[in-house]
Amino acid sequence: MAMTIRFEDEENERLRSMAEAEGLSMAQVVRLAVDERATRLSVHSRLTDAWGPIPQAELDRAARSLGMEQDRAAS
């Protein structure tokens, strides 16, 4: 299924830069981002199923140790 995504100018430039840096098309970069997000949500779901709710402070600590933005840790 085809889909049209409208990006802000700044987002579009970041996407273009990422695609150029990785030698990929912009569409490939978007597909990879969707796959990575789905994987992250799956892992988070499996962890909460096994251990119960994970406190935000722990998610933030894990994000820092991985060099991620903290607001992305819970996503």
Order of alpha helices (4+ residues) and beta strands (2+ residues): alpha-alpha-alpha-alpha
